[in-house]
Amino acid sequence: MEEQQFFKHKFVPVTTIVLAILVLWYAFAIILNTPFQRDLDRRANVTSTTMEFIGKTLAQPKPILPAPHQVAQNVFENTFLRAPTSNRSLVYNAWVTLSSTAVGFAFGTVLGILIAVGIVHVVALDRSLMPWIIASQTVPILAIAPMVIVVLAAVDITGLIPKALISTYLSFFPVAVGMVKGLRSPEVMHLDLMRTYNASAAQTFWKLRVPASIPFLFTSMKVAIAASLVGAIVGELPTGAVAGIGAKLLAGSYYSQTIDIWAALVAGSVLAAILVAIVSIVARIVDRSMGGRPA
């Protein structure tokens, strides 16, 4: 019964959407690559049948839009057929980006939790700090990243830390907002009960507010880990990095290697999915350790 429910409610819808995306992807690849292929045939004075022409549009070395099989082949070659230590390996570049992502996510999570605790317990911070936190996220990260890199480079701080700080800038916001919501989630009746027991502010915080905020924390951390990855990739662009997913994207744009660009995007997407899945697994473990029951 459970297998039928899984097949009906998860496998079929997901498979249908994936197939629809692939069909549209192939269609747009043919449409976008047609003008260049037509120009190539005209210069070579070649007349192709419809199927031959379509095949050529899906096999260009530097297409406007790579076909799915071209991207899949590039990902396979640069993941499984290259040494993990090679600078062309997607595994190596993903690891470089992952390192700054993890550090930035850790910084952002701690900073977000500290800000949330301050906002919940200090009225002045709630009224003054929260609007500025929201306003900070309206500034484009592409404008902030070069400034961070230049300022830190002036004091001889380069490498991992600047990229991690850019990741922190993107990841602390969802954690702060989620934790504020979570710390304020206990009902008035429960807070009154703690006062009836003559509980101190610290006891109310640790025994009521913190347990109530855990689901909110992990939900916001899923958003934060993905945002942290984006920050790490963006941070690699203005640094002239020679490794990392951002560096792969930049090198691909320099040399018009569109297949490499799309392969790097796929690698980033897979890495983001893995990171979110890890946070979800940790959330389940913590929930069960706190006495939660699976839905």
QUISUL-V743076 format. One line per field, one symbol per residue. ss: DSSP state (a for helix, b for strand, c for the rest). phi: phi as a letter, one per 30 degrees, with the letter a starting at -180 (. if undefined). A space follows every 10 residues. Layout:
ss = ???
phi = ???
This chain:
ss = caaaaaaaaa aaaaaaaaaa aaaaaaaaaa aaaaaaaaaa aaacccccca aaaaaaaccc cccccccaaa aaaaaaaaaa ccccccccca aaaaaaaaaa aaaaaaaaaa aaaaaaaaaa acaaaaaaaa aaaaaacccc aaaaaaaaaa aaaaccccca aaaaaaaaaa aaaaaaaaaa aaaccccaaa aaaaaacccc aaaaaaaaaa aaaaaaaaaa aaaaaaaaaa aaaaaaaccc ccccaaaaaa aaaacccaaa aaaaaaaaaa aaaaaaaaaa aaaaaaaaac ccccc
phi = .dddddddcb dddddddddd dddddddddd ddddeddddd ddddhcccdd dddddddcbd dbddbddedd ddddddddcc cbdecddcdd dddddddddd dddddddddd dddddddddd cbdddddcde dddddddddd ddddeddddd ddddcicbid eedddddded cdddddddde dddcdededd dddddddidd ddddddcbdd eddeeddddd ddddddddde dddddddddi dcbjdddddd ddddchcddd dddddddddd dddddddddd dddddddddc jdcdd
